[in-house]
């Protein structure tokens, strides 16, 4: 709910009033000794205030921007070949493990 600024046309008392947008405008001055009418002033509205660390301009990107960026990053990734996926590196690891066991048993004898 917004806060509205009002100005009394008779006594020039300026005040703020917190009310719903659906509520009727105030018409009477809230001062006891004044019977003047009030006028609602145009306000600038409240701006967004970022306090603290961790706010970046990319935090509030639109969904269309995020999906486009995701597609672009996926297209720029290098594709892996089938040879590297076949597990060639795991067979070399198992050979070195068996070699280490064999050398360890020959030292004890």
C-alpha positions in Angstrom: 0.0 0.0 0.0 1.4 3.4 -0.9 1.9 6.5 1.1 0.3 9.6 -0.3 1.3 13.2 0.3 -1.5 15.7 1.1 -1.5 19.5 1.4 -4.2 21.6 3.2 -5.3 24.4 0.9 -6.2 26.6 3.9 -3.4 26.2 6.5 -0.8 24.7 4.1 -0.3 21.8 6.5 1.6 19.1 4.6 1.3 15.5 5.7 1.6 11.9 4.5 -1.1 9.3 4.7 -0.7 5.5 4.3 -3.7 4.1 2.4 -4.8 1.6 -0.3 -5.0 2.7 -3.9 -8.7 1.7 -3.8 -9.5 4.0 -0.8 -11.1 7.4 -1.4 -8.9 10.5 -1.3 -8.9 12.4 1.9 -10.9 15.7 1.8 -10.6 17.2 5.3 -7.4 18.6 7.1 -6.5 16.4 10.1 -5.6 19.4 12.3 -8.2 20.0 14.9 -8.5 23.8 14.5 -8.5 23.7 10.7 -11.6 23.0 8.6 -9.8 23.3 5.2 -9.9 20.9 2.3 -6.8 18.9 1.4 -5.4 18.2 -2.0 -3.5 15.0 -2.8 0.0 15.8 -4.3 1.7 13.9 -7.0 4.5 11.8 -5.6 7.5 10.3 -7.2 7.0 7.0 -5.6 9.4 4.9 -3.7 12.6 3.8 -5.4 14.3 0.5 -4.9 17.1 0.8 -2.4 19.8 -1.9 -2.5 21.6 -2.3 0.8 24.4 -4.7 1.5 26.6 -6.7 -0.8 25.7 -9.3 -3.4 23.5 -7.3 -5.8 24.4 -7.6 -9.4 22.7 -6.4 -12.5 22.3 -9.9 -13.8 20.3 -11.1 -10.7 17.0 -9.8 -12.2 17.3 -10.8 -15.9 14.2 -11.8 -17.8 13.5 -15.4 -18.5 13.9 -14.9 -22.3 17.4 -13.5 -21.7 18.3 -16.4 -19.4 17.1 -19.0 -21.9 19.1 -17.3 -24.8 22.2 -17.2 -22.7 21.9 -20.9 -21.8 21.5 -21.9 -25.5 24.5 -19.8 -26.4 26.7 -21.3 -23.7 25.7 -24.8 -24.7 26.5 -24.1 -28.3 30.0 -22.8 -27.4 31.0 -25.9 -25.3 33.4 -28.3 -27.1 31.8 -31.7 -27.8 33.6 -34.8 -26.4 34.6 -37.5 -28.8 33.4 -41.1 -28.5 37.0 -42.3 -27.8 37.3 -40.3 -24.6 33.9 -41.6 -23.4 34.8 -45.3 -24.0 36.8 -45.5 -20.8 40.4 -45.6 -22.2 41.7 -43.7 -19.1 40.2 -46.3 -16.7 42.1 -49.2 -18.3 45.4 -47.4 -17.8 44.6 -46.8 -14.2 43.9 -50.5 -13.6 47.2 -51.5 -15.2 49.2 -49.2 -13.0 47.4 -50.6 -9.9 48.3 -54.2 -10.8 51.9 -53.2 -11.5 52.2 -51.6 -8.0 50.9 -54.8 -6.4 53.4 -57.0 -8.3 56.4 -54.8 -7.3 55.3 -54.8 -3.7 55.3 -58.6 -3.5 58.8 -59.0 -5.0 60.3 -56.8 -2.3 59.1 -59.0 0.5 60.7 -62.2 -0.9 
